[in-house]
Amino acid sequence: WKIVEVGLTLETPYETFENVFVIEEVQDDYVNRKYFAENYGDIKSEFLMETDGEEPFTVTSVLEKME
């Protein structure tokens, strides 16, 4: 894992977060990304994997609500 971006503004269904940082894990056939906000932790995750098709296989998880 490596920090790839800091100071990002990220809009989610829950709210817009400031000063988000992003960590990334890159392997031969996939990329994992996690977006973190202070006092919240992981607010967005992305998994992208190369496939035989034209577009990569993507799984995304985003913070929608807090209970």
N, C-alpha and C positions, 0 to 999 in steps of 0.2 A: 504494500500500500504506500502511496505517495501523495502528498498534498499537491493538487494541480491548480487550485484557484482559491483566492481569499477575497473578502470584501464584496461578495456577490449579493445582489438583490434577487430574491426568488419568490414568486407569487405561487401560493398554493390555495386550494379551496378554503382552508382555514383562515389564513391571513397572508400578508406579504411580509417576508422576513428580510432584514438588513444584515449585513456583515456575515453572510453565510460563507462557510468554507467547504471545499470539495476534496474528497480523497478518492483515489482511483487505483484499482488493481488491474493490470493489463497482462493477459496471457496470450498464447498463440492464436486462439480462436474465440476469445471472449474478452469483454471489458466489464468490470464492476465499478459503479460510481455510487458514492454516498455523500449526501448534502447535510451539513450540520449547522444548527443555529443555537446560539447561547441560550441557556435555560430551557431548551427543548430537546436537544440531542438530534438524532437522525430524523430529518423531516422529509427526505426524499431518497429513494434508492432506484438505481437503474442497472439492469443486466442486459448486455447486448452481445449476441453470439452470431458469428458468421454462419450462413447456411448456404446450401446449393442454390437457393432462390436469389432473386434480385435484391431483396431487402433483408437486413439482419433480423433475427428473432430477438424481440425486445420484451422485457418484463419491467414494469415501473410501479413503484409504490409511493404514494404521496399522502402526507398528513391532511386529513379532511376535517377532523373534529377532535376536541378534547373533552373528556367526561370526568 
